[in-house]
Structures are given as C-alpha cells and as structure tokens.
C-alpha cells in the first residue's frame, strides 16, 4: 500500500474516529447532565424561553438533538421527552423524528465513507457464506432496514452502522429511518407531552411504556409486516 493510499484511508476514517472519540468523552462527562432530573429542574426556564422565542427554541432544540444523535451522546431519550414537553405531540414528534433522522444520517455517512464502501466491495467480491449473506441483505434491503428500526431491542447506534457497512444507499437509509422510528418516536413524544403532570406529582415518567402490550404488540405487528416479503421470497426460492 502506497503512502498516498494510507493517507487517504486515514482521512476517510477521521470523521468516524471523531464521532467515536466524542461519544466516549460524552459518555463520561454528560451522563449526569442530560437526564430527567436536569429537565425537571430547568422546566420553567425552558418553557419561558419557548413561549417568547418559539421558532428559535425549535431550531436550537433540533440542532442539539442532531448533535446528541450524531455523536451518540447520552440523553437521546431525554431529548425526545423534551421535544414532547416543549412542543406537544405535534410538532414535537416531527421535530424529534426529523432531528434523529439527520443525526443518524451523519453517523451513516461517516461509517460508509470510512469503512462501508470498502467493506461492501470486499463482501461483493468474496465467495461462500459472506457473499450469500450480502446478497440476502441486498435482495431484501427495505424489509431489513425497517426491521432493524422497528424492533425495540436493536440499539439505535447499531441500526445506524449496519446499513453503512453493507452498502445501503443514503436515500434508502434516510427514508427507512424516518418512517421506521415514527412509532417509537410518537410514543415517547406523547410521554414527554404529559411530563407537566408527572413533574407536579414529583414522579418520573414510565420509559418502559414501549414494552407494554398495547404499545409493543402493534409495533411487533409492523415488524411482522416488514418481514413478510423476506419470508415470501424464501418460500418461493425453496419451492423453485
């Protein structure tokens, strides 16, 4: 490998390395600041600023949310609750979902530019099981992308990296991310919209609400719907 090639590879990895470094630093320095207690303590100041500067408050909120997601900083759930608390279910959910999608796209592009393109090319040029896995993902990209977004057990950061490493296009990633996080985004935004009463009672919100049957079952239904094309293709290949 030539010196120029090595330098080019290092430059391509730089954005991803910066994200990882900031994520590690943020995990230790911000975890005690971006939490429910901080939101509770500053709720009056936040609502007062929103009431007098709604557009600016919305823009600042979206920008902060993008940074939190793009650098995988702690506090994404609190940010979603804040969106509901400050702006209601609508437009709060729209702000949350849009910001989360943009932040996810930043991670996706950094990973794709630094590692994804080379890895996808190697997988395409390989033989055996690796090639079959890559082909299977390529044949069912939309279904797989929606599945990893809809399944609550898949960490958001992981769902941002996997598509980048298997050669998914930015367009497909952006659309599937935006649509795929709507169910969870609306649920947590609605929880945030009711935080005023929770604060008044001196309680904490139920962040496990997404795993309650009346919420989880519809989401699992969407997962099954997303997986249906994969199942049908598999069955048709077996018959053939």
N, C-alpha and C positions, 0 to 999 in steps of 0.2 A: 504494500500500500504506500503510495507516494505521500510526501509531506503535505501537498496541497489537499489531497483527499482526506487526510487525517484532520486538517484544519477545518475543512468543510463539514465533516462529520461532527466535530466538536461544536461548531457554530449551530448546527441543526439541533443538537441536543441541549443547547443553552437555555431556550425557553422552558423546556420541561424540567431541567435541573433547577431553574429559578423557582418554578412553581413548587417543586418538592421541598426546596430549602425553606421557602416562606411557609409552607404547610407545616413543616416540623417546628419552626420557630413559633408560629401561631398557636400550635397545639399546647405549647408550654406557657405562652405569655398572655393569651386571650381567653383561655377556657374559664377563668374566674370573672371575666368582664362581660362576655356575650352570653348571658344566661337569663333565666326567668326573673331572678331577684333584681338584676340591673334594670330590666324592663319595668318591673313594678315600682322601683324607686324613682325612675325618671318619667313615669307615665304622664304626669301633669305638664312637665316641660315639653314633652313630645307632642301632646295634643294641642298645647297652646301654640307651638310653632306651626303645626299643621293648619290650625284654624286661621292663622294670619298669613301663611305662605304655602297654600295648598300645592301649587304647581312645583315650587322649589322643593318642598318637602317630599313630593312624589319622586322627583328626579334624583334627589340625594338618596332616598331610600333605595331606589332601583340600582343606583351606582354602587352603594355599599353592598347590596345583596349580590351583585355581579362579582365584586371583589371576593366576597366570602366564598362563593361557589368556585370561582376561577382558581383560587389558591387553596381550596379545600380547607378553609379555616373553620374552627369550631363556631357553632351558632347559627347554622342554616335553619334548623327547626325554629329557633327563637326568632330569626328574621321572618320566617313565614308567619308565625303568630303575630309579629309586629305589623306585618302587612295587613292582616285582618283587623287587628286592634285599631290601627290608624285610619284605614281606608274602607273597612267593611268587607263583606264577602265579595262585592263588586264595587269598585275596580280592584280591590285588594288582591283577589285571586289572579286577575290579569297581570298585575304588577309582579306578583310572586313568580308566576309561571314564565313570564317573559324574561325576567332577570335570571332565573335559574337556567333557562334555555341558553341565554347568551353566555353565562358563566361556563356552562357545560361545553359550549362550542369552543371556548378559549382553550380549555383543557384538551379537548378532542384535537384541535389543530396543532397544539404543541406536541402532543403524543404522536400524531400522524406524521408531522414534519420531521420529528426527531427519530422515531423508530418505526412507525406504522408502514410507511411506504416500502422500506427495505424488507421488513418482516413479511409483509403481504407478498412481495415479489419472490422471496425465498420460498414461501409456502406454495405459491403457484408453480414454482419450478421444481418442487420436491416430488417424491413418489410415496406410495404407500398410505398409511393411516393419516399422516399430516395433510396430504393432498386431499384425501376424501373428506376430512373434517372441514377444510377450507371450502371445498366445492359445496358441501352441505350447507354451510353458512351462506355462501353466495346465492344458492338456489332459494333460500328462504329468508332473505335479509329483512324484509319488512316484518315478518312474523317474529323473528328472533329479536329484532330491535324493540318491538312493542312488548314482548315478553319480559325482557330484562328491565324495562321501565315499569311495568305493571306489577311485577312480583315484589312485594314489600321487603322480602328477605335479601334482595340484591342491593348492596350499598351503592349509593349514587355515584361515588368516585369510580367504582369498578365498572358501572354501566357507562361511564364516560370513556374509559380506557379501552375496553374490549373492542368496540366498533373501530376505533382508530388503528388497532393492531391487526385487524383482518381486512383492511382496505375498503371500509364503508365510505361512501361519498358524503361530503358535508351536507348536501341537500337532504339526503335520506336521514342522516343523523339528526339534523335540526327539526325536521317535521315529526319524526317518531318521538323525539324528546319532548317537544312542545305538547303533542297530543297525549303521549304516554303518561306524563306527570300531572295531567289535569285532574284525574280522580283524587289522588293523594293531596295535590295542591289545594283543591277546593275543600277537602275535609279539614286540613289543618288551618286553612284560612278562616273557615267558619268557626273553628275553636278559638282562634285569635279574636274574631269579631265579638265573642262573648266574654272576653277577658275582663271587661269592666266589672261585671257582676262577680267574677271569680276574685278579683282584687278586693272588692268590697267585703267579701266573706272571709278574706285572709287565707284563701286556699290556693292550690296550684292546679293548673289545667291537666286534664287527662290526656297525656300524649300517647297512650296506648289505645286510643279510640279506634285507630285504623284496623286493629286486630279484633274488634268486637264484631260479632256475627253479622249484624245489619249493615256494616260497612265492608267487612272482609269478603263476604260471600259475593256481592256484586262485582268486586274487583277480581276475585277468582274466576267469576264468570267471563269477564273480559279477557283474562289470561287464557281460558279455555278457547275462547273465540279466536284469539291471536294464534294459538297453537293448532287450530283446526286445519289450516292449509298445509302445515308440515305433516300432520297425521295423514291427510288425504293423499299427499304426494308419496309418502312412504308406503301406504297401502296399494296405491296404483302401481308403484315400482315392483312390489312383491308379486302382484298379480301378473304383471308383464313378464 
